[in-house]
Amino acid sequence: MKTLSTTALSKKLGLTSKELFDRLVQLNLIYRKDDKWQLTASGKKKGGKIISNEKYGEFIAWPESFNPLVVTNKPSNKLLSATKIAEQFQISNRRVNNIISEIGWIEQSVKGWTVTALGKRVGGIQKEHQSGGAYVLWPTSILNDTHFLKSINPTEYIVTGKSNEPEQPNHTTETKYPDTLLKTKDGHLVRSRAEVIIDNLLYDYGVTHAYERELTVAETVFSDFYIPARNGKENKGKAVYIEFWGINDNEKYLERKKIKQEIYKKNELNLIELDDKHLDNLDSNLRKLLLKFDINVE
């Protein structure tokens, strides 16, 4: 059977190479790993092959008759286990569960995994083994979910800005925060001295955390800090977001604050809210607030 490289196929279809690669990713036929394009299990079923050439190296080739423009991802009632998802991306099912947990769709239980409210929103279905262990099944749509794909291949989804967010106040003119970014103990570059204090304290606690993490919700929203599940002593902690509200006299800021609070509430996300009054005794205050989500840092 005659095959065409992806680039040759794009010319045949009258597309740019980028347009075709984007289409193949959308159809979950290819994915990026270690700076190389790889075939998913679905891509292999469509006839895709990895070709090795002395001159061009490795590349993906397709049957000459293959037309991804007429391929669709029709809704399916089929549910996928972590193992089946792992097969699509050629990774371990343990990593799949860790990724899904990190983005807040499942939580580790005494025996297995339980779906969260956010996980239910993307179609997660709670199941139980005969042995009593808990697990979650997912609709095939998870294979094309942007938040999931970002976590599978973060280098392919570099956030260059927050243009989709409502305008936020300028820290230099409307607060006394410095214009330049400030570096924390763990290397995060944050925007205010209060955030330095919070970040450094989380680092001192030994709590894994991210700065300016995008929420896995429909709206484009970034939290100040995000702590994934299984933090603290005995790894019992729940996933939780932290917001520091540092401005009290700016209308736009307060409006944005209200919108974000409603988003957290609507999506049933765990949230710790801090403001200036917490900074006077942040160590004691933050320990108590973390403990509400089973994150013990004593």
C-alpha positions in Angstrom: 0.0 0.0 0.0 1.4 3.4 -1.0 1.8 5.8 1.8 2.3 9.6 2.1 4.2 11.5 4.8 2.0 13.9 6.8 3.6 16.8 4.9 2.9 15.3 1.5 -0.6 14.5 2.6 -1.2 18.1 3.6 -0.2 19.3 0.1 -2.5 16.8 -1.4 -5.4 18.0 0.7 -4.6 21.7 0.1 -3.7 22.3 3.8 -0.6 23.7 5.5 1.4 21.3 7.5 0.3 23.0 10.7 -3.4 22.8 9.8 -3.1 19.1 9.1 -1.1 18.3 12.3 -3.7 20.3 14.3 -6.4 18.3 12.7 -4.7 15.0 13.5 -4.2 16.0 17.1 -7.9 17.1 17.3 -8.9 13.6 16.1 -6.6 12.0 18.7 -4.6 10.3 16.0 -1.2 11.7 16.9 0.4 13.3 20.0 3.7 14.9 20.9 6.3 13.1 23.1 9.9 14.0 23.6 9.7 16.6 20.8 8.6 13.9 18.3 5.2 13.1 16.9 3.8 9.7 17.9 0.8 7.7 16.8 -2.0 6.9 19.2 -3.8 3.6 19.1 -6.5 5.3 17.0 -3.9 6.6 14.6 -2.5 3.1 14.1 -6.0 1.8 13.4 -6.3 4.5 10.6 -3.2 3.0 9.0 -0.6 5.5 10.3 2.9 4.1 10.5 6.2 5.4 11.8 8.7 5.4 8.9 12.5 5.5 9.5 14.5 7.1 6.7 18.3 7.7 6.6 17.9 11.2 5.1 14.7 12.4 6.9 14.8 10.4 10.1 11.6 9.1 11.6 8.2 10.5 10.4 4.6 9.4 10.3 3.1 8.2 7.0 -0.5 7.6 6.1 -2.3 5.5 3.5 -2.6 7.4 0.2 -6.4 7.2 0.5 -6.6 8.5 4.0 -8.5 11.8 4.4 -8.7 13.2 7.9 -11.0 15.9 6.7 -13.9 13.4 6.5 -13.0 11.6 9.8 -15.1 12.7 12.7 -15.1 12.0 16.4 -18.7 10.9 16.7 -20.2 10.9 20.2 -19.8 7.5 21.8 -21.3 5.7 24.8 -18.1 3.8 25.2 -16.3 4.4 28.5 -12.6 4.2 29.0 -10.6 3.0 31.9 -7.3 4.6 32.9 -5.6 1.6 31.3 -7.3 2.2 27.9 -6.5 5.9 28.1 -2.9 5.0 28.8 -2.7 2.8 25.8 -3.8 5.8 23.6 -0.8 7.9 24.7 1.6 5.0 25.4 2.1 5.9 29.0 1.4 4.0 32.3 -2.1 3.9 33.7 -0.6 5.1 37.0 0.6 8.3 35.3 -2.9 8.7 33.8 -4.5 8.5 37.2 -1.9 10.9 38.7 -2.6 13.4 35.9 -6.3 13.2 36.3 -5.9 13.6 40.1 -3.6 16.5 39.6 -6.2 18.4 37.6 -8.8 17.7 40.2 -11.1 15.2 38.5 -10.5 12.3 40.9 -9.3 11.9 44.5 -7.5 8.9 46.0 -9.7 6.9 48.4 -8.9 4.2 50.9 -9.1 1.7 48.1 -8.7 3.3 44.7 -10.1 6.5 43.2 -13.3 8.5 43.5 -14.6 11.0 41.0 -14.9 14.6 42.1 -17.7 17.0 41.3 -15.4 18.5 38.6 -14.7 15.0 37.2 -18.4 14.3 37.0 -18.8 17.5 34.9 -16.5 16.0 32.2 -18.3 12.7 32.3 -16.5 10.6 34.9 -18.5 7.6 36.2 -17.8 6.1 39.6 -17.4 2.3 39.6 -16.5 -0.4 42.1 -14.5 -3.6 41.7 -15.9 -6.8 43.1 -13.1 -6.6 45.7 -14.5 -3.3 46.9 -11.9 -1.1 45.2 -13.1 2.1 43.6 -12.2 3.3 40.1 -13.5 5.8 37.5 -14.5 5.3 33.8 -14.3 8.2 31.3 -16.1 9.1 28.1 -14.0 9.1 24.9 -14.2 12.9 24.9 -11.5 13.0 27.5 -9.0 12.1 24.8 -9.6 15.5 23.2 -10.1 17.5 26.4 -7.8 20.5 26.3 -7.1 20.5 30.1 -6.2 16.8 30.0 -4.0 17.2 26.9 -2.2 20.1 28.5 -1.2 17.9 31.4 -0.2 15.0 29.1 2.0 17.2 26.9 2.5 20.5 28.7 5.3 21.7 26.3 2.7 21.7 23.5 0.4 24.1 25.4 2.6 27.0 26.5 0.5 29.8 28.0 1.8 33.1 26.5 -0.6 35.4 28.3 -4.0 35.8 29.8 -5.7 37.7 27.0 -9.0 35.9 27.6 -9.2 37.1 31.2 -11.0 40.3 32.1 -8.7 43.2 32.5 -6.9 43.2 35.9 -5.6 46.2 37.7 -2.0 47.3 37.1 0.0 46.3 40.2 2.4 49.2 39.8 -0.2 52.0 39.7 -3.0 50.5 41.8 -1.0 48.7 44.5 2.4 49.1 46.1 3.6 45.9 44.6 6.9 46.0 42.6 6.8 46.3 38.8 9.3 43.5 38.4 8.7 39.9 39.3 10.0 38.6 42.6 11.8 35.2 43.0 10.8 32.8 45.7 12.8 30.1 47.4 11.7 27.4 45.0 12.3 29.6 41.9 8.7 30.8 41.2 8.5 34.3 39.9 5.6 36.0 41.6 4.0 39.5 41.4 3.9 40.7 45.0 5.7 40.5 48.3 2.6 38.9 49.9 2.8 36.1 47.3 6.5 35.7 48.1 5.6 35.1 51.7 2.9 32.6 50.9 5.0 30.7 48.3 8.0 30.5 50.6 5.8 29.2 53.5 4.4 26.5 51.3 7.9 25.6 50.3 9.0 25.5 53.9 6.1 23.2 54.7 7.3 20.8 51.9 3.9 21.2 50.2 4.0 20.7 46.4 2.4 23.8 44.7 2.0 25.7 41.5 1.9 29.4 40.9 -0.8 31.0 38.6 -2.3 27.7 37.7 -5.2 27.6 35.2 -8.4 26.1 36.5 -9.8 23.1 34.6 -13.1 24.8 34.0 -14.9 26.2 31.0 -13.9 29.8 31.9 -10.3 30.9 31.5 -9.3 31.5 35.1 -5.9 31.4 36.8 -5.6 30.9 40.6 -2.8 32.4 42.6 -1.6 29.0 43.9 -2.7 25.4 43.4 -1.9 22.5 45.7 -2.5 19.1 44.1 -4.0 16.2 46.1 -1.9 13.9 48.4 0.0 16.6 50.1 0.9 16.9 53.8 1.6 14.2 56.3 0.4 10.7 55.3 -0.4 12.1 51.8 -4.1 12.6 52.7 -4.5 16.2 51.5 -7.2 17.2 49.0 -6.5 19.4 46.0 -7.0 23.0 46.9 -6.6 26.5 45.3 -5.3 29.6 47.1 -6.3 33.1 46.3 -4.7 36.2 47.9 -7.0 39.2 47.7 -4.6 42.1 48.1 -6.7 45.1 46.9 -9.7 46.5 48.6 -10.3 49.9 46.9 -10.3 49.1 43.1 -13.7 48.5 41.5 -12.4 46.4 38.6 -10.4 44.2 40.9 -13.3 43.7 43.3 -15.6 42.9 40.4 -13.1 40.3 39.1 -12.8 38.9 42.7 -16.5 38.3 42.8 -16.6 36.6 39.4 -13.7 34.3 40.5 -15.4 33.4 43.8 -18.6 32.5 41.9 -16.6 30.2 39.5 -14.9 28.4 42.4 -18.3 27.9 44.1 -20.1 26.8 40.9 -17.5 24.2 40.2 -17.3 23.0 43.8 -13.5 23.7 43.9 -11.7 23.7 47.3 -10.6 27.3 47.9 -8.5 29.0 50.6 -8.9 32.8 50.6 -6.2 35.0 52.1 -6.0 38.8 52.5 -3.9 41.3 54.4 -5.2 40.4 57.8 -3.9 36.8 57.5 -0.3 38.0 56.8 0.3 39.2 60.4 0.3 35.5 61.6 0.3 33.7 58.3 2.0 30.5 59.6 -0.7 29.9 62.1 -3.5 31.0 59.8 -2.4 29.0 56.8 -1.8 25.8 58.8 -5.4 25.9 60.1 -6.8 26.6 56.7 -4.8 23.8 55.1 -5.9 21.4 57.8 -9.6 21.9 56.7 -8.6 20.1 53.5 -6.6 17.3 55.3 -3.3 18.9 54.5 -1.4 18.5 57.8 1.9 20.4 57.9 2.7 20.0 61.6 
